[in-house]
């Protein structure tokens, strides 16, 4: 469910900073979640090549899928 929310946001935005992504996730998710858990889910999506970190700024994510 968290992964789906991240992919939904990133599919719409294409490029987003870490801070804005976390802010949007907190707004969309209707249940409490720790920022550390969100970071793990983002890293998982990077490993599975749904997202990548921007080469010039690691605080920015690019949508790949």
TIMAR-816977 format. One record per atom (N, C-alpha, C): y, z, x; atom name. Coordinates in Angstrom, 2 decimals, padded with zeros to 5 digits. Example, Ala and Ser with C-alpha at 12.3 -4.5 7.8 and 13.67 -1.06 7.14 Angstrom:
<sites>
<site><north>-005.69</north><up>007.80</up><east>013.19</east><name>N</name></site>
<site><north>-004.50</north><up>007.80</up><east>012.30</east><name>CA</name></site>
<site><north>-003.30</north><up>007.80</up><east>013.20</east><name>C</name></site>
<site><north>-002.25</north><up>007.08</up><east>012.85</east><name>N</name></site>
<site><north>-001.06</north><up>007.14</up><east>013.67</east><name>CA</name></site>
<site><north>000.03</north><up>007.87</up><east>012.90</east><name>C</name></site>
</sites>
This chain:
<sites>
<site><north>-001.20</north><up>000.00</up><east>000.83</east><name>N</name></site>
<site><north>000.00</north><up>000.00</up><east>000.00</east><name>CA</name></site>
<site><north>001.27</north><up>000.00</up><east>000.88</east><name>C</name></site>
<site><north>001.24</north><up>000.78</up><east>001.94</east><name>N</name></site>
<site><north>002.39</north><up>000.81</up><east>002.85</east><name>CA</name></site>
<site><north>002.52</north><up>-000.53</up><east>003.56</east><name>C</name></site>
<site><north>001.37</north><up>-001.05</up><east>004.04</east><name>N</name></site>
<site><north>001.39</north><up>-002.35</up><east>004.72</east><name>CA</name></site>
<site><north>001.94</north><up>-003.43</up><east>003.80</east><name>C</name></site>
<site><north>001.51</north><up>-003.40</up><east>002.54</east><name>N</name></site>
<site><north>001.97</north><up>-004.41</up><east>001.58</east><name>CA</name></site>
<site><north>003.48</north><up>-004.32</up><east>001.38</east><name>C</name></site>
<site><north>004.02</north><up>-003.12</up><east>001.32</east><name>N</name></site>
<site><north>005.47</north><up>-002.94</up><east>001.17</east><name>CA</name></site>
<site><north>006.21</north><up>-003.48</up><east>002.39</east><name>C</name></site>
<site><north>005.68</north><up>-003.20</up><east>003.58</east><name>N</name></site>
<site><north>006.32</north><up>-003.70</up><east>004.81</east><name>CA</name></site>
<site><north>006.32</north><up>-005.22</up><east>004.82</east><name>C</name></site>
<site><north>005.17</north><up>-005.82</up><east>004.50</east><name>N</name></site>
<site><north>005.06</north><up>-007.28</up><east>004.51</east><name>CA</name></site>
<site><north>005.99</north><up>-007.89</up><east>003.46</east><name>C</name></site>
<site><north>006.06</north><up>-007.27</up><east>002.27</east><name>N</name></site>
<site><north>006.95</north><up>-007.77</up><east>001.21</east><name>CA</name></site>
<site><north>008.40</north><up>-007.80</up><east>001.68</east><name>C</name></site>
<site><north>008.84</north><up>-006.70</up><east>002.27</east><name>N</name></site>
<site><north>010.22</north><up>-006.61</up><east>002.74</east><name>CA</name></site>
<site><north>010.47</north><up>-007.64</up><east>003.84</east><name>C</name></site>
<site><north>009.56</north><up>-007.71</up><east>004.79</east><name>N</name></site>
<site><north>009.76</north><up>-008.61</up><east>005.94</east><name>CA</name></site>
<site><north>009.65</north><up>-010.08</up><east>005.53</east><name>C</name></site>
<site><north>008.83</north><up>-010.38</up><east>004.54</east><name>N</name></site>
<site><north>008.71</north><up>-011.76</up><east>004.07</east><name>CA</name></site>
<site><north>010.05</north><up>-012.23</up><east>003.49</east><name>C</name></site>
<site><north>010.73</north><up>-011.32</up><east>002.80</east><name>N</name></site>
<site><north>012.02</north><up>-011.65</up><east>002.21</east><name>CA</name></site>
<site><north>013.11</north><up>-011.75</up><east>003.27</east><name>C</name></site>
<site><north>013.13</north><up>-010.80</up><east>004.20</east><name>N</name></site>
<site><north>014.23</north><up>-010.69</up><east>005.17</east><name>CA</name></site>
<site><north>014.03</north><up>-011.53</up><east>006.43</east><name>C</name></site>
<site><north>012.77</north><up>-011.76</up><east>006.81</east><name>N</name></site>
<site><north>012.41</north><up>-012.50</up><east>008.05</east><name>CA</name></site>
<site><north>012.71</north><up>-011.72</up><east>009.33</east><name>C</name></site>
<site><north>013.94</north><up>-011.20</up><east>009.48</east><name>N</name></site>
<site><north>014.33</north><up>-010.42</up><east>010.67</east><name>CA</name></site>
<site><north>015.02</north><up>-009.16</up><east>010.19</east><name>C</name></site>
<site><north>014.60</north><up>-008.01</up><east>010.73</east><name>N</name></site>
<site><north>015.17</north><up>-006.75</up><east>010.26</east><name>CA</name></site>
<site><north>015.09</north><up>-005.70</up><east>011.38</east><name>C</name></site>
<site><north>016.09</north><up>-004.85</up><east>011.45</east><name>N</name></site>
<site><north>016.06</north><up>-003.77</up><east>012.45</east><name>CA</name></site>
<site><north>015.12</north><up>-002.67</up><east>011.98</east><name>C</name></site>
<site><north>014.67</north><up>-001.86</up><east>012.92</east><name>N</name></site>
<site><north>013.76</north><up>-000.76</up><east>012.61</east><name>CA</name></site>
<site><north>014.39</north><up>000.18</up><east>011.59</east><name>C</name></site>
<site><north>015.65</north><up>000.53</up><east>011.80</east><name>N</name></site>
<site><north>016.34</north><up>001.47</up><east>010.90</east><name>CA</name></site>
<site><north>016.43</north><up>000.94</up><east>009.48</east><name>C</name></site>
<site><north>016.80</north><up>-000.33</up><east>009.33</east><name>N</name></site>
<site><north>016.92</north><up>-000.90</up><east>007.98</east><name>CA</name></site>
<site><north>015.55</north><up>-001.03</up><east>007.31</east><name>C</name></site>
<site><north>014.52</north><up>-001.37</up><east>008.09</east><name>N</name></site>
<site><north>013.17</north><up>-001.47</up><east>007.52</east><name>CA</name></site>
<site><north>012.72</north><up>-000.11</up><east>007.00</east><name>C</name></site>
<site><north>012.91</north><up>000.94</up><east>007.79</east><name>N</name></site>
<site><north>012.52</north><up>002.29</up><east>007.37</east><name>CA</name></site>
<site><north>013.30</north><up>002.71</up><east>006.12</east><name>C</name></site>
<site><north>014.59</north><up>002.42</up><east>006.08</east><name>N</name></site>
<site><north>015.42</north><up>002.75</up><east>004.92</east><name>CA</name></site>
<site><north>014.90</north><up>002.06</up><east>003.67</east><name>C</name></site>
<site><north>014.60</north><up>000.77</up><east>003.77</east><name>N</name></site>
<site><north>014.09</north><up>000.04</up><east>002.60</east><name>CA</name></site>
<site><north>012.73</north><up>000.57</up><east>002.16</east><name>C</name></site>
<site><north>011.89</north><up>000.93</up><east>003.12</east><name>N</name></site>
<site><north>010.57</north><up>001.48</up><east>002.76</east><name>CA</name></site>
<site><north>010.71</north><up>002.79</up><east>002.00</east><name>C</name></site>
<site><north>011.60</north><up>003.67</up><east>002.45</east><name>N</name></site>
<site><north>011.81</north><up>004.93</up><east>001.74</east><name>CA</name></site>
<site><north>012.30</north><up>004.67</up><east>000.32</east><name>C</name></site>
<site><north>013.11</north><up>003.63</up><east>000.11</east><name>N</name></site>
<site><north>013.60</north><up>003.31</up><east>-001.22</east><name>CA</name></site>
<site><north>012.49</north><up>002.74</up><east>-002.10</east><name>C</name></site>
<site><north>011.61</north><up>001.93</up><east>-001.53</east><name>N</name></site>
<site><north>010.57</north><up>001.26</up><east>-002.33</east><name>CA</name></site>
<site><north>009.36</north><up>002.14</up><east>-002.61</east><name>C</name></site>
<site><north>008.96</north><up>002.93</up><east>-001.62</east><name>N</name></site>
<site><north>007.75</north><up>003.74</up><east>-001.79</east><name>CA</name></site>
<site><north>008.06</north><up>004.94</up><east>-002.68</east><name>C</name></site>
<site><north>007.23</north><up>005.15</up><east>-003.68</east><name>N</name></site>
<site><north>007.49</north><up>006.19</up><east>-004.66</east><name>CA</name></site>
<site><north>006.84</north><up>007.52</up><east>-004.28</east><name>C</name></site>
<site><north>006.24</north><up>007.59</up><east>-003.10</east><name>N</name></site>
<site><north>005.59</north><up>008.82</up><east>-002.67</east><name>CA</name></site>
<site><north>006.14</north><up>009.23</up><east>-001.31</east><name>C</name></site>
<site><north>006.11</north><up>010.52</up><east>-001.00</east><name>N</name></site>
<site><north>006.66</north><up>010.97</up><east>000.29</east><name>CA</name></site>
<site><north>005.80</north><up>010.49</up><east>001.46</east><name>C</name></site>
<site><north>006.46</north><up>010.10</up><east>002.53</east><name>N</name></site>
<site><north>005.74</north><up>009.62</up><east>003.72</east><name>CA</name></site>
<site><north>006.52</north><up>010.00</up><east>004.96</east><name>C</name></site>
<site><north>005.79</north><up>010.29</up><east>006.02</east><name>N</name></site>
<site><north>006.43</north><up>010.68</up><east>007.28</east><name>CA</name></site>
<site><north>006.82</north><up>009.44</up><east>008.06</east><name>C</name></site>
<site><north>007.97</north><up>009.49</up><east>008.73</east><name>N</name></site>
<site><north>008.38</north><up>008.35</up><east>009.57</east><name>CA</name></site>
<site><north>007.33</north><up>007.98</up><east>010.62</east><name>C</name></site>
<site><north>006.61</north><up>008.97</up><east>011.14</east><name>N</name></site>
<site><north>005.56</north><up>008.68</up><east>012.14</east><name>CA</name></site>
<site><north>004.46</north><up>007.82</up><east>011.54</east><name>C</name></site>
<site><north>004.13</north><up>008.06</up><east>010.26</east><name>N</name></site>
<site><north>003.10</north><up>007.25</up><east>009.59</east><name>CA</name></site>
<site><north>003.59</north><up>005.81</up><east>009.40</east><name>C</name></site>
<site><north>004.87</north><up>005.66</up><east>009.07</east><name>N</name></site>
<site><north>005.44</north><up>004.31</up><east>008.92</east><name>CA</name></site>
<site><north>005.39</north><up>003.57</up><east>010.24</east><name>C</name></site>
<site><north>005.69</north><up>004.28</up><east>011.32</east><name>N</name></site>
<site><north>005.67</north><up>003.66</up><east>012.65</east><name>CA</name></site>
<site><north>004.26</north><up>003.17</up><east>012.99</east><name>C</name></site>
<site><north>003.25</north><up>003.98</up><east>012.64</east><name>N</name></site>
<site><north>001.85</north><up>003.58</up><east>012.89</east><name>CA</name></site>
<site><north>001.51</north><up>002.31</up><east>012.11</east><name>C</name></site>
<site><north>001.96</north><up>002.24</up><east>010.86</east><name>N</name></site>
<site><north>001.67</north><up>001.06</up><east>010.03</east><name>CA</name></site>
<site><north>002.37</north><up>-000.17</up><east>010.59</east><name>C</name></site>
<site><north>003.60</north><up>-000.02</up><east>011.06</east><name>N</name></site>
<site><north>004.34</north><up>-001.13</up><east>011.66</east><name>CA</name></site>
<site><north>003.61</north><up>-001.61</up><east>012.91</east><name>C</name></site>
<site><north>003.17</north><up>-000.66</up><east>013.75</east><name>N</name></site>
<site><north>002.44</north><up>-001.03</up><east>014.97</east><name>CA</name></site>
<site><north>001.14</north><up>-001.76</up><east>014.63</east><name>C</name></site>
<site><north>000.48</north><up>-001.32</up><east>013.57</east><name>N</name></site>
<site><north>-000.75</north><up>-001.99</up><east>013.12</east><name>CA</name></site>
<site><north>-000.46</north><up>-003.44</up><east>012.72</east><name>C</name></site>
<site><north>000.64</north><up>-003.66</up><east>012.01</east><name>N</name></site>
<site><north>001.01</north><up>-005.02</up><east>011.60</east><name>CA</name></site>
<site><north>001.40</north><up>-005.88</up><east>012.80</east><name>C</name></site>
<site><north>002.00</north><up>-005.27</up><east>013.81</east><name>N</name></site>
<site><north>002.31</north><up>-006.00</up><east>015.05</east><name>CA</name></site>
<site><north>001.01</north><up>-006.41</up><east>015.74</east><name>C</name></site>
<site><north>000.05</north><up>-005.48</up><east>015.81</east><name>N</name></site>
<site><north>-001.25</north><up>-005.77</up><east>016.43</east><name>CA</name></site>
<site><north>-001.98</north><up>-006.89</up><east>015.70</east><name>C</name></site>
<site><north>-001.83</north><up>-006.93</up><east>014.38</east><name>N</name></site>
<site><north>-002.50</north><up>-007.97</up><east>013.57</east><name>CA</name></site>
<site><north>-001.66</north><up>-009.24</up><east>013.43</east><name>C</name></site>
<site><north>-000.54</north><up>-009.28</up><east>014.16</east><name>N</name></site>
<site><north>000.32</north><up>-010.46</up><east>014.25</east><name>CA</name></site>
<site><north>000.99</north><up>-010.86</up><east>012.93</east><name>C</name></site>
<site><north>001.33</north><up>-009.86</up><east>012.12</east><name>N</name></site>
<site><north>002.18</north><up>-010.10</up><east>010.95</east><name>CA</name></site>
<site><north>003.64</north><up>-010.00</up><east>011.36</east><name>C</name></site>
<site><north>003.90</north><up>-009.11</up><east>012.34</east><name>N</name></site>
<site><north>005.25</north><up>-008.88</up><east>012.83</east><name>CA</name></site>
<site><north>005.24</north><up>-008.97</up><east>014.35</east><name>C</name></site>
<site><north>006.42</north><up>-009.17</up><east>014.91</east><name>N</name></site>
<site><north>006.58</north><up>-009.04</up><east>016.36</east><name>CA</name></site>
<site><north>007.92</north><up>-008.38</up><east>016.63</east><name>C</name></site>
<site><north>008.00</north><up>-007.73</up><east>017.77</east><name>N</name></site>
<site><north>009.29</north><up>-007.18</up><east>018.22</east><name>CA</name></site>
<site><north>010.10</north><up>-008.32</up><east>018.80</east><name>C</name></site>
<site><north>011.40</north><up>-008.29</up><east>018.56</east><name>N</name></site>
<site><north>012.28</north><up>-009.28</up><east>019.15</east><name>CA</name></site>
<site><north>012.27</north><up>-009.12</up><east>020.67</east><name>C</name></site>
<site><north>012.21</north><up>-010.24</up><east>021.38</east><name>N</name></site>
<site><north>012.11</north><up>-010.19</up><east>022.84</east><name>CA</name></site>
<site><north>013.37</north><up>-009.62</up><east>023.49</east><name>C</name></site>
<site><north>014.53</north><up>-009.87</up><east>022.91</east><name>N</name></site>
<site><north>015.78</north><up>-009.38</up><east>023.50</east><name>CA</name></site>
<site><north>016.16</north><up>-007.98</up><east>023.03</east><name>C</name></site>
<site><north>015.64</north><up>-007.56</up><east>021.86</east><name>N</name></site>
<site><north>015.96</north><up>-006.23</up><east>021.32</east><name>CA</name></site>
<site><north>014.72</north><up>-005.64</up><east>020.64</east><name>C</name></site>
<site><north>014.04</north><up>-004.69</up><east>021.28</east><name>N</name></site>
<site><north>012.80</north><up>-004.14</up><east>020.72</east><name>CA</name></site>
<site><north>012.99</north><up>-003.35</up><east>019.42</east><name>C</name></site>
<site><north>014.24</north><up>-003.09</up><east>019.01</east><name>N</name></site>
<site><north>014.50</north><up>-002.39</up><east>017.75</east><name>CA</name></site>
<site><north>014.48</north><up>-003.34</up><east>016.55</east><name>C</name></site>
<site><north>014.30</north><up>-004.64</up><east>016.81</east><name>N</name></site>
<site><north>014.32</north><up>-005.64</up><east>015.75</east><name>CA</name></site>
<site><north>012.93</north><up>-006.24</up><east>015.59</east><name>C</name></site>
<site><north>012.50</north><up>-006.39</up><east>014.33</east><name>N</name></site>
<site><north>011.21</north><up>-006.99</up><east>014.03</east><name>CA</name></site>
<site><north>011.41</north><up>-008.37</up><east>013.42</east><name>C</name></site>
<site><north>010.53</north><up>-009.30</up><east>013.80</east><name>N</name></site>
<site><north>010.51</north><up>-010.65</up><east>013.23</east><name>CA</name></site>
<site><north>009.23</north><up>-010.80</up><east>012.43</east><name>C</name></site>
<site><north>009.32</north><up>-011.42</up><east>011.27</east><name>N</name></site>
<site><north>008.15</north><up>-011.69</up><east>010.42</east><name>CA</name></site>
<site><north>007.46</north><up>-012.96</up><east>010.92</east><name>C</name></site>
<site><north>006.13</north><up>-012.91</up><east>011.08</east><name>N</name></site>
<site><north>005.40</north><up>-014.05</up><east>011.64</east><name>CA</name></site>
<site><north>004.51</north><up>-014.77</up><east>010.64</east><name>C</name></site>
<site><north>003.88</north><up>-014.06</up><east>009.73</east><name>N</name></site>
<site><north>002.82</north><up>-014.65</up><east>008.90</east><name>CA</name></site>
<site><north>003.32</north><up>-015.73</up><east>007.95</east><name>C</name></site>
</sites>
